[in-house]
Amino acid sequence: MKEKLATRVKQLKPSATLAVNAKAKALKAKGIDIINLSAGEPDFDTPEHIKAAAIKAIEEGFTRYTPVAGIPELREAVVARLEKDYGLKYEPEQVVVSCGAKQALFNLAQALFEEGDEVLILAPYWVSYPPIVELSGAKPVIVPSTKEKNFEPDISDIAAACTPKTKGIIVNSPSNPTGQIYSTGFLKDLAGLCKEKGLIVISDDIYDKLRFDGKAPENILTVAPDLKDQVIMVNGVSKTYAMTGWRIGWAIGPEEIIAAVSRIQGQSTSNATSVAQKAALEALLGPQDCVAEMCKAFKRRANLLYEEVKKIPGLELPKPMGTFYAFIDFSAYYGRKTPDGTEIKDSLSICEYLLEEAKVATVPGVAFGDDRCLRISFASADEEILKGVARISEALTKLSY
Ligand SMILES: *Cc1c(COP(=O)(O)O)cnc(C)c1O
């Protein structure tokens, strides 16, 4: 059967996280007490007033197709939110609502990139960027960074990665997996480079409300509004409102690009789920204290995790500035052996060891383009975080040369 598959899917690499995930599930099914610090979503439930809006929509029979690009009220609410949070003015025609930010990103890549194009991706990056670019036919070009510089790449490295084929760049800050936020200076320099080279910028702002400094969101357009013609912003309700399962996200940008995304969406999924759009509308227009509360909890857990991890010899990380992830360098333990003689040689082997020995699930950094690190999520209760880190610490002491 395999030879019948299309080349594009044959070339699609299997997710490096799948092996660990499958193992964690198998251990859990056996009744083993696994602490899961690998989650890519908030542990909170969707706020009640948002659920109520969806229930009302169902009861009122709001169950038919909507316009492909989303219900007008939601596109207007997205525009209003953007002006309030970013001080940027847009028209509802410049917004397309999709089945999650992920579909907005996928459709954007389909609308903008093709064979022969190169797209810059800043490492460590969200796992789905390279495959999304590859599925468009374009080639992802990875620009690395280091923990010493809080995972902010050097502008000179980004400039050096540009070729005549470079069509665009994907930027994500606050970042999954690093939990870091690019500095204003970096964003300004990046904007200068993108302007000079005429690059299209996809700004993935999905964690914009989960920053721990209490400041307003900042992205490439807030520091360089003159770049408006070449920037598309992507956002959604998944992370901000604990609504991952509802599948509502959007893209905002130049009208011709947004119209192209709508054309693609119109021939694939059509509109995002009608009742989920009503829920997202309530999320944007309703009370916002739920966001502040969740952000406060993530900040407390970030500090808790950071302080505990700092006590473990050899582990290094910049303090998380937002999101619900810490990206921790475990490479000081590479080259050591487990009690049964297996060598720890990369992020996958340390991840597997921690799962087997400490019964803690994490995500190997190789999935995000940095093999020295593990991503540890703090979208878990305080006690789970404390217990998980204590178990990791204990397991690391059992490694030897
Ligand atoms: C979770 C996530 C997304 C996708 O969010 P959905 O709206 O649920 O599709 C996009 N980008 C990053 C960086 C994410 O972490």
PDBQT file of the ligand as one rigid body, heavy atoms in Angstrom, charges set to zero:
ROOT
HETATM    1  C1  LIG A 501      -0.771  25.858  19.985  1.00  0.00    +0.000 C 
HETATM    2  C2  LIG A 501      -0.029  26.617  18.946  1.00  0.00    +0.000 A 
HETATM    3  C3  LIG A 501      -0.618  26.931  17.715  1.00  0.00    +0.000 A 
HETATM    4  C4  LIG A 501      -1.945  26.375  17.231  1.00  0.00    +0.000 C 
HETATM    5  O1  LIG A 501      -3.015  26.733  17.937  1.00  0.00    +0.000 OA
HETATM    6  P1  LIG A 501      -4.494  26.305  17.470  1.00  0.00    +0.000 P 
HETATM    7  O2  LIG A 501      -5.227  27.596  17.384  1.00  0.00    +0.000 OA
HETATM    8  O3  LIG A 501      -5.012  25.422  18.550  1.00  0.00    +0.000 OA
HETATM    9  O4  LIG A 501      -4.407  25.635  16.150  1.00  0.00    +0.000 OA
HETATM   10  C5  LIG A 501       0.085  27.722  16.829  1.00  0.00    +0.000 A 
HETATM   11  N1  LIG A 501       1.318  28.158  17.120  1.00  0.00    +0.000 NA
HETATM   12  C6  LIG A 501       1.926  27.851  18.278  1.00  0.00    +0.000 A 
HETATM   13  C7  LIG A 501       3.284  28.368  18.529  1.00  0.00    +0.000 C 
HETATM   14  C8  LIG A 501       1.275  27.061  19.226  1.00  0.00    +0.000 A 
HETATM   15  O5  LIG A 501       1.910  26.720  20.358  1.00  0.00    +0.000 OA
ENDROOT
TORSDOF 0
